[in-house]
Amino acid sequence: MSEVSAQPKHFLSDRVSHFTESVIREMTRQAMLHNAVNLAQGFPDFPAPAEIKKAAQDAIAADVNQYAITWGAKNLRGAIARQMQTWQGVPVDPETQVTVCCGSTEAMISTLMAVCNAGDEVVIFEPYYENYGPDSILSGAKPRFVKLRPPQTPHGEWTFDEHELRAAFHKHTKAIVVNTPNNPTGKVFTRPELELIRDLCVEFDVLAITDEIYEHILYDGTQHISMASLDGMQDRTITINGMSKTYSVTGWRVGWTIAPPKITDAIRKVHDFLTVGAPAPLQEAGAAALSLPPAYYLNLAEGYRKRRDRLVPALEEAGFQCFLPRGAYYVMTDISVFGFADDLALTKYLVKDIGVAAVPGSSFYRDPRDGARQVRFAFCKRDETLDEAARRLRKLRRA
Ligand SMILES: Cc1ncc(COP(=O)(O)O)c(C=O)c1O
């Protein structure tokens, strides 16, 4: 009998060879392995609001247990449209413009698959949320990166160069991905910055795909502005959002897109064949969540402001140079002072020897060398968790 040894790689698509598994999710596995405090992945370790959990239980008890309408339960789509009108003054037709997906993760990939052809380019600011790279590749598009530069002063802002951004736009550009408030930098894009992006989108006939899942997590008086609210952008913006961060339910997997009707039709087709639909009872709970009073959002932001102001001094005391976030719940740090070979060496030491998991900066850049001096910490955690991390980090020695 002849021995046949099929190399597994022969069975795999070329597509998957162009990216690796998520470093962020791997760091969570490492944290569990080494019993480390997990400041790597962005999920809260405190309970979700009781009224939302009750709404989910009620929906299951009322037998909302079968497929919802593919593009989302009517109740939830109505609530999403109302919120966009209330918070951003953008009128949305829930029948033709909203698609509920399995998290904003699915919303992003369904969108890119719905709008990109092979050879299209997608402009992405870097450092970037790591999903955008594989998302572009899976949709056949080529990512084109434009640098966000770290603040030059202790509490300054991340900025981009207008000329560099303009140079990234040309006739093959299909879309720009804008994530504001931003993961991992905590940058909140200002109106003039968004208007600049808007002008380029109009000039080069390009779509804006905006990931706004941290829209309510804002500090220091910053304001979230939806790209779709800018003049001239309603017909060329796909707004992506979800329940994960605003309602502390990252495991529920409910997100959505808001887009012009023709683009929505295309997104709904992709979404249907990828997942059929998001969990039906959790969509009902989503409608209840999106109807919470304005005070809920103020408390959410204030809670995270306190957590930020608890973790940042602890990191600074341990020697990290922190880039103070203005939104979202991460802090990017510069690690030069420690004298480690790179971000991977430090995060490995942190998780194994210090007992704190963080994310190596290189996972947010196309060229790992660009992030070799940066590490990201998440502060969506209980005070006890942040204090325990601080206690462990005090053991860290500077070079
Ligand atoms: C910028 C950004 N977009 C999307 C996601 C994923 O969101 P969801 O849970 O809705 O899929 C995350 C999660 O960390 C994120 O930081």
The ligand as an SDF file (V2000), in Angstrom:
LIG
                    3D

 16 16  0  0  0  0  0  0  0  0999 V2000
  -12.9650   49.1410   16.8380 C   0  0  0  0  0  0  0  0  0  0  0  0
  -13.6870   47.8640   17.0860 C   0  0  0  0  0  0  0  0  0  0  0  0
  -14.5930   47.4480   16.1890 N   0  0  0  0  0  0  0  0  0  0  0  0
  -15.2630   46.2980   16.3690 C   0  0  0  0  0  0  0  0  0  0  0  0
  -15.0490   45.5010   17.4850 C   0  0  0  0  0  0  0  0  0  0  0  0
  -15.8290   44.2270   17.6390 C   0  0  0  0  0  0  0  0  0  0  0  0
  -17.1360   44.5350   18.0030 O   0  0  0  0  0  0  0  0  0  0  0  0
  -18.3220   43.4660   18.0640 P   0  0  0  0  0  0  0  0  0  0  0  0
  -18.2700   42.8130   19.3940 O   0  0  0  0  0  0  0  0  0  0  0  0
  -19.5720   44.2910   17.8760 O   0  0  0  0  0  0  0  0  0  0  0  0
  -18.1300   42.5050   16.9520 O   0  0  0  0  0  0  0  0  0  0  0  0
  -14.1090   45.9000   18.4450 C   0  0  0  0  0  0  0  0  0  0  0  0
  -13.8500   45.0490   19.6190 C   0  0  0  0  0  0  0  0  0  0  0  0
  -12.9230   45.2300   20.3620 O   0  0  0  0  0  0  0  0  0  0  0  0
  -13.4200   47.1080   18.2360 C   0  0  0  0  0  0  0  0  0  0  0  0
  -12.5240   47.5430   19.1160 O   0  0  0  0  0  0  0  0  0  0  0  0
  1  2  1  0
  2  3  1  0
  2 15  2  0
  3  4  2  0
  4  5  1  0
  5  6  1  0
  5 12  2  0
  6  7  1  0
  7  8  1  0
  8  9  2  0
  8 10  1  0
  8 11  1  0
 12 13  1  0
 12 15  1  0
 13 14  2  0
 15 16  1  0
M  END
$$$$
